[in-house]
């Protein structure tokens, strides 16, 4: 009889152990710090940069340590801002001809010891067209 009881409990014990293992694994991976993305070409830490191509490719069309005022054509923007208690996010504003201006707050590229903080890069153009970046203003939290 003890053998039969042990056989009935074994699947429950194995299932319970599996659930605990998954939960511990999820907790460990959730607690792991984010990896900061490498600085994109021509955009050192502390700057916001615009590029002529999508996904931070092509040439740098603007790079600013402070507030930036366009106009300049850009297809992608990367906020590589430094860690500050206040203004380390940017309010990006761009415009397509014959359309109302668009605006988006971008967080900064996270540091290795921080969790992912939100969107810090954006494609604002298409493969064939680039909107006019009107400005990028440093600000506090989005």
Phi, psi and omega in degrees: 000318179301324180296318180297316178296318179298322179293325178290326182279335184303313179298322179294319179295317179295316180296318178297317179296322179295318180296317179297318180298318179295316181297317179295317178299318179295319180295319180294316181290327178290330182276347181293136181290153178290152174263123178295142175288145178300151176303131176290162183306127175075014183230085181291164179302135180104354184246157165250135187227145175245147185234152179285342180244167176290155176056041177057045177244174181080206182264156176285123180259340167204149177214125185220133175273333177248195176300144180243136174237125179283204014269147173207143178279132178210146177258337179213154182224143181229124175265105179255035183302153178277163181283112176229153178291333183252255189281090175234009174248162177235149171256107183266133178233131179219166187215136170261145177304138178063025177225155175291153180296148176249154180215144180210138174272130178246128173291180177258158175304122185292155173277160183302333182265014182243153171286162177300128187256358181129184184292127180236358176217156184206142168266119180252348180254187175241179179299333187249342186223150177235133175282172177269120173281120181273330179177163174222114184248127178291141183207178175278200184311145177287000000 
